[in-house]
Amino acid sequence: MSNLSIFKIGVGPSSSHTMGPMLAGNLFCQKLMPKLAEITKIKICFYGSLSLTGKGHLSDRAIIWGLSALEAKNLDTSTQESVINKALNDKKLCLCGQKDIDFDYENDLIFSKQFLLLHENGLTLQALNANGEVLEEETYYSIGGGFVKTQKELQKIKETGIEDPQDTHLALSFNHAKDILDYCHQQGKNLIQASLAYELQFNTLEYIQKYCLEIWATMQEAYNNGIHPQADVLPGKLKLHRRAPGLASRLQATTDPLGIIDFISLYAIAVAEENASGAKVVTAPTNGACAVNPAVLLYLKNHTVGFNDQKAIDYLLVAMLIGSLYKKNASISGAEAGCQAEIGVASSMAGAAMASVLGADAFCASNAAEIAMEHHLGLTCDPVGGLVQIPCIERNAFGAIKAIMAARMAMSRKSTPKVTLDEVILTMYNTGKDMNLKYKETSLGGLATTLSSIC
């Protein structure tokens, strides 16, 4: 399957917990259309991490938007609030955007502490008729990065190890970093060229370029909105003040030789704060880590020579290629493998992408990806109050800085690396599986409990 969807335009604060449930609602609506006239009631049950941090991540609102046939890419604030007011105050849900049915938030939307076996982010949707009979039922899993699978689909993936059966018939297939490096060595290609060759099996060059430029434009839009926000305080019980506007103002007159670090932090914080506000951002590869790649791109644009739109396209091609390896062989879900699977993966993607656009060969860029992840191993996901704010916003800044350092380290290296990218990907996944459940997006441990008094 194409890797373009590693980057997708959506809304904050979470790809797994906001965009995932919204997409699940959209998919369920497609199933309901033949029986829509008979349906009078919808029942929703969140499980595991979706339940434990769902309200802070707007999962409850997202499923209502999704069942109302609203899509993340086209969502605007007035529509969001209108649909929620109708559901909560009028107790009506416009199912599939076509039929009003009764909806009781307290009884029709259940937050279960039970964990389903296939994944930490599960939800079950039921459609009932006037007699209380279940007409349709489906269990969905939000597996990270806004990707959603049904019970049957995820079970088959776990049994076969194949996400898309069509991938087995591709002329060019990259399942591991070794496959990519072997191809690059044999063909004399770098990671940019390898990624493009892979993507051309699914889309035209014109489409790929247009898609990447739309992603880049949205990243820049998120940054600009982040330094000129409509509200100074982020939503939620933490009442966290935005820092990006003040930091942007102070940096206009900086003479600090280390000020470049502050600029990188500014780029990341501005985008991450936009995500925390529930605004439009790019999932890259998740919403919780949405600011790492934009920050590195903005660093390249504003602080290096020769950066242009083609370089942005090249960057995104490499980043999505690296991200796909984690998605296939490990995880990009904080609920499954901790924040190493979000910030760590984003930093790994960014390290390889930056090195590539600065001229690194495939082996060197792969090493940059490995270095960046190596120094995120074991990173927990412990959002305070279930909000994507503390420590998530600052972690995006550190992820971007580590990515830049990883690229520079790899490009200045003279020795042969001892650890491969494939090895660090497997290590990350095994570390995530060994990690205590309370440190994996449940808000049951770490900073989430240490700072529980401020919630």
C-alpha positions in Angstrom: 0.0 0.0 0.0 1.0 3.6 -0.6 3.0 5.3 2.2 1.4 8.7 1.6 -1.1 8.2 4.4 1.7 8.2 6.9 1.0 12.0 6.6 -2.6 13.0 6.7 -4.5 16.2 7.4 -6.8 16.0 10.4 -7.6 17.6 13.7 -6.1 17.4 17.2 -5.5 16.4 19.8 -4.9 12.7 19.0 -4.7 10.5 15.9 -5.4 7.3 17.8 -8.0 8.8 20.1 -9.6 11.5 18.1 -9.1 10.8 14.4 -9.4 7.0 14.9 -12.8 7.0 16.5 -14.0 9.6 14.0 -13.0 7.3 11.1 -14.5 4.3 12.9 -17.8 6.3 13.0 -17.5 7.0 9.3 -16.8 3.4 8.4 -19.8 2.2 10.5 -22.0 4.7 8.7 -21.1 3.0 5.4 -22.3 -0.3 6.9 -25.5 1.2 8.1 -26.8 2.8 5.0 -28.9 -0.2 3.7 -30.7 -0.5 7.1 -30.7 3.2 8.0 -34.6 3.4 8.0 -34.9 0.7 10.7 -32.2 2.1 13.0 -33.4 4.0 16.1 -30.5 3.7 18.5 -26.7 3.7 18.5 -24.6 2.1 21.3 -20.9 2.9 21.7 -18.4 1.3 24.0 -14.8 2.4 24.4 -12.2 0.0 25.8 -8.7 0.2 27.3 -6.7 3.3 26.5 -9.5 4.8 24.5 -11.7 4.6 27.6 -9.1 5.7 30.2 -8.0 8.9 28.3 -10.9 9.2 25.9 -12.4 12.4 27.3 -9.1 14.3 27.5 -8.4 13.2 23.9 -12.0 14.1 22.7 -12.8 10.5 21.8 -16.4 10.9 22.9 -16.8 13.9 20.7 -15.0 12.3 17.8 -17.2 9.3 17.6 -20.3 11.6 17.6 -18.7 13.6 14.7 -17.9 10.4 12.9 -21.4 8.9 13.3 -22.7 12.2 12.0 -20.7 11.6 8.8 -18.2 14.4 9.5 -14.7 13.8 8.2 -11.5 15.0 10.0 -10.0 16.8 7.0 -13.1 19.0 6.4 -14.1 19.6 10.0 -14.5 23.2 11.2 -15.2 24.6 14.7 -18.7 25.8 14.2 -19.8 22.4 12.8 -18.1 20.6 15.6 -19.9 22.5 18.2 -23.2 22.4 16.5 -23.2 18.6 16.3 -22.0 18.2 19.9 -24.6 20.7 21.2 -27.3 18.8 19.4 -26.1 15.4 20.8 -25.6 16.6 24.4 -28.3 19.2 24.8 -31.1 18.2 22.4 -30.2 14.5 22.8 -30.3 13.9 19.1 -27.8 12.4 16.7 -28.0 13.0 13.0 -26.9 9.4 12.1 -24.9 9.3 8.9 -25.8 12.9 8.4 -29.2 11.9 7.2 -31.5 10.7 10.1 -32.1 12.1 13.5 -32.2 9.5 16.3 -32.4 9.7 20.1 -29.0 9.9 21.8 -28.4 9.7 25.5 -24.7 10.4 26.2 -24.7 8.9 29.7 -26.3 5.6 28.6 -25.4 5.2 25.0 -21.7 5.9 25.3 -19.9 3.6 27.7 -16.3 3.9 29.0 -15.2 0.4 29.9 -11.9 -0.2 31.7 -11.7 -3.6 30.1 -8.9 -4.1 27.5 -9.6 -6.1 24.3 -7.0 -8.7 23.3 -6.0 -7.5 19.8 -5.1 -3.9 20.7 -5.2 -1.4 23.5 -7.4 1.0 21.5 -10.7 -0.7 20.9 -14.3 0.4 20.5 -17.5 -1.5 19.7 -20.5 0.1 17.8 -24.0 -1.3 17.7 -27.0 -0.2 15.7 -30.4 -1.2 17.1 -34.0 -1.0 15.9 -37.1 0.1 17.9 -37.4 -3.4 19.5 -33.9 -3.3 20.8 -32.6 -5.8 18.3 -29.0 -5.4 17.1 -29.1 -4.8 13.3 -25.4 -4.1 12.9 -22.3 -4.5 15.1 -18.6 -3.9 14.6 -15.5 -3.7 16.8 -12.9 -1.3 15.5 -9.3 -0.8 16.6 -7.5 2.5 16.3 -3.9 1.2 15.7 -2.1 4.5 15.6 -1.6 7.4 13.2 -5.3 7.6 12.5 -5.4 4.1 11.0 -8.4 1.9 11.8 -9.0 -1.8 11.4 -12.0 -4.0 12.1 -11.8 -7.0 14.3 -11.5 -9.3 11.3 -8.9 -7.2 9.5 -6.6 -6.8 12.5 -6.9 -10.5 13.4 -5.9 -11.4 9.8 -2.9 -9.0 9.9 -1.7 -10.5 13.2 -2.1 -14.1 11.8 -0.4 -13.4 8.4 1.8 -10.4 9.1 0.5 -8.8 5.9 -1.5 -5.6 6.1 -2.5 -5.4 2.5 -2.6 -8.6 0.3 -1.9 -6.5 -2.8 1.5 -5.7 -1.4 2.6 -9.3 -2.1 2.2 -8.7 -5.9 4.2 -5.5 -6.1 7.2 -5.3 -8.4 9.0 -3.3 -5.7 8.4 -4.1 -2.0 10.1 -2.7 1.1 9.3 -4.6 4.3 12.5 -3.9 6.2 15.3 -1.3 6.1 17.6 -4.0 4.7 15.3 -4.4 1.7 15.6 -0.6 1.0 19.4 -0.5 1.5 19.9 -3.5 -0.8 17.8 -1.9 -3.5 19.7 1.4 -3.1 23.0 -0.4 -3.2 22.1 -2.4 -6.3 20.4 0.5 -8.2 22.7 3.4 -7.0 19.8 5.2 -5.4 19.3 7.2 -2.2 16.3 7.0 0.1 14.5 9.8 -1.8 14.7 8.0 -5.1 13.8 4.6 -3.5 10.7 6.1 -1.8 9.6 7.7 -5.1 10.1 4.5 -7.1 7.9 2.7 -4.5 5.1 5.4 -4.5 5.0 5.5 -8.3 3.5 2.0 -8.2 0.3 3.6 -6.7 0.1 7.2 -7.9 1.4 9.5 -10.6 4.3 11.8 -10.0 2.0 14.8 -10.3 -0.3 13.4 -7.6 2.6 12.5 -5.3 4.0 16.0 -5.6 0.7 17.7 -5.1 -0.1 15.6 -2.0 3.3 16.4 -0.4 3.0 20.1 -1.1 -0.5 20.1 0.5 1.0 18.4 3.5 3.8 20.9 3.7 1.4 23.9 3.3 -0.7 22.6 6.1 2.3 22.2 8.4 3.2 25.8 7.7 -0.3 26.9 8.3 -0.4 25.1 11.7 2.8 26.9 12.7 1.5 30.3 11.6 -1.8 29.7 13.5 0.2 28.5 16.5 2.1 31.8 16.8 -1.1 33.8 16.2 -3.7 31.9 18.2 -7.3 32.9 18.8 -7.0 31.9 22.5 -4.1 32.3 24.9 -5.1 29.3 27.0 -5.4 25.7 25.8 -8.7 23.9 26.4 -9.0 21.4 29.3 -8.7 21.4 33.0 -4.9 22.2 33.1 -5.6 25.7 31.8 -2.2 25.7 30.2 -1.1 29.0 28.7 0.3 28.9 25.1 4.1 29.7 25.0 4.7 30.0 21.2 3.5 33.6 20.8 5.7 34.9 23.5 8.7 32.8 22.3 8.2 34.0 18.7 8.2 37.7 19.9 11.4 37.3 22.0 13.3 35.5 19.3 12.9 38.5 16.9 15.7 40.3 18.7 17.8 37.4 19.9 21.6 37.6 19.6 22.2 34.3 21.6 24.5 32.1 19.6 22.4 29.1 20.8 19.2 30.8 19.7 18.8 28.3 16.9 17.7 25.8 19.6 15.0 28.2 20.6 13.8 28.6 17.0 13.5 24.8 16.7 11.6 24.7 20.0 9.4 27.5 18.8 8.5 25.7 15.6 7.6 22.5 17.5 5.8 24.1 20.3 3.6 26.3 18.0 2.4 23.3 16.0 2.0 21.1 19.1 -0.1 23.7 20.8 -2.3 23.9 17.8 -2.8 20.2 18.0 -3.6 20.4 21.7 -6.2 23.0 21.0 -8.0 20.5 18.7 -7.1 22.5 15.5 -6.0 21.3 12.1 -2.6 19.7 11.9 -0.8 17.0 10.0 -0.6 13.5 11.5 3.2 12.9 11.2 3.0 10.0 11.9 0.6 10.7 14.9 -1.0 13.8 16.3 0.9 13.5 19.6 4.1 13.7 17.5 2.7 16.0 14.8 5.2 18.8 15.4 8.6 17.0 15.1 8.7 16.9 11.3 7.3 20.4 10.7 9.9 21.8 13.1 12.7 20.1 11.3 11.3 21.2 7.9 11.0 24.8 9.2 14.6 24.6 10.5 15.7 23.5 7.0 13.6 26.2 5.3 14.7 29.1 7.6 18.2 28.2 8.6 19.8 26.4 5.7 20.8 27.4 2.2 18.9 26.2 -0.9 15.7 24.8 0.6 12.7 24.8 -1.7 9.4 23.0 -2.3 11.2 20.2 -4.1 13.4 19.7 -1.0 10.2 19.6 1.1 8.8 16.9 -1.2 12.0 14.9 -1.0 12.0 15.2 2.8 8.4 13.9 3.1 9.1 11.0 0.8 12.0 9.8 3.0 10.1 10.4 6.2 7.1 8.4 5.1 9.3 5.6 3.9 10.9 5.3 7.4 7.6 5.7 9.1 6.2 2.8 7.1 8.9 0.5 8.5 7.8 1.2 12.1 4.1 0.8 11.1 4.8 -2.6 9.5 7.2 -4.0 12.0 6.5 -2.3 15.3 4.0 0.4 16.2 3.1 4.0 15.9 0.6 3.9 18.8 1.4 5.3 22.2 -1.2 3.1 23.7 0.6 0.0 22.3 4.3 0.9 22.8 4.6 4.1 24.7 5.7 7.6 23.4 8.8 6.0 21.8 6.3 4.8 19.2 5.2 8.4 18.6 7.9 11.0 19.3 10.6 8.4 18.8 9.2 7.3 15.4 8.7 11.0 14.3 12.3 11.8 15.3 13.6 8.8 13.4 11.7 9.8 10.3 12.9 13.3 10.6 16.5 12.3 11.1 16.6 10.2 8.0 14.7 12.8 6.0 16.9 15.7 7.0 20.1 13.8 6.2 18.7 12.8 2.8 17.8 16.3 1.7 21.3 17.5 2.8 22.9 14.9 0.5 23.4 11.8 2.6 23.3 8.4 0.9 20.8 5.7 1.9 23.2 4.0 4.4 24.0 7.3 6.2 20.3 8.4 6.3 19.3 5.0 7.6 21.9 5.4 10.4 20.4 8.9 11.2 17.0 7.2 11.7 18.6 4.6 13.9 20.4 7.1 16.1 17.2 9.2 16.6 15.2 6.2 17.8 18.0 4.8 19.9 17.8 7.8 22.2 14.0 7.5 22.6 13.9 3.9 23.6 11.7 3.3 26.7 10.0 6.7 26.5 6.6 6.4 28.2 3.3 7.8 27.3 1.9 9.5 30.4 -0.3 12.5 29.5 -1.4 14.5 32.5 -5.2 14.6 32.7 -5.4 12.6 29.5 -4.6 15.8 27.6 -2.0 16.0 24.8 -0.3 18.9 26.6 2.1 17.9 29.5 4.6 16.5 28.6 3.6 16.0 25.0 4.2 19.6 23.7 7.8 19.9 25.0 8.5 16.3 23.8 7.9 17.4 20.3 10.6 20.0 20.6 13.1 17.5 22.0 12.2 15.0 19.3 13.0 17.6 16.6 16.3 18.6 18.2 17.3 15.0 18.5 16.4 14.4 14.9 18.7 17.2 13.8 21.5 16.0 16.0 21.0 12.4 14.7 21.3 13.6 11.1 24.4 15.6 11.9 26.0 12.8 13.8 25.3 10.3 11.0 26.7 12.6 8.3 29.9 13.4 10.2 30.5 9.7 11.1 33.6 7.9 9.7 33.1 4.5 11.4 30.6 1.8 10.6 27.5 1.7 12.8 27.1 -1.3 15.0 23.3 -1.2 15.3 21.0 -1.3 12.2 17.7 0.4 11.8 15.9 -2.9 11.6 17.4 -3.9 14.9 16.4 -0.7 16.7 12.9 -0.9 15.3 12.5 -4.4 16.7 14.0 -3.3 20.0 11.6 -0.4 20.2 8.6 -2.8 19.7 9.9 -5.3 22.2 10.5 -2.5 24.7 7.0 -1.3 24.2 5.5 -4.7 24.8 7.5 -5.1 28.0 6.5 -1.7 29.2 4.1 -1.6 32.1 0.5 -0.9 30.9 0.2 2.2 33.2 2.9 3.9 31.2 1.1 3.4 27.8 -1.4 6.2 27.3 -3.6 5.3 30.2 -2.8 8.2 32.5 -2.4 5.6 35.3 1.4 6.2 35.9 4.3 8.5 35.4 3.7 12.3 35.2 0.0 11.7 34.8 -0.2 10.5 38.5 2.7 12.5 39.9 1.0 15.7 38.8 -2.6 14.5 39.3 -3.2 17.2 42.0 -3.2 20.0 39.4 -6.0 18.3 37.5 
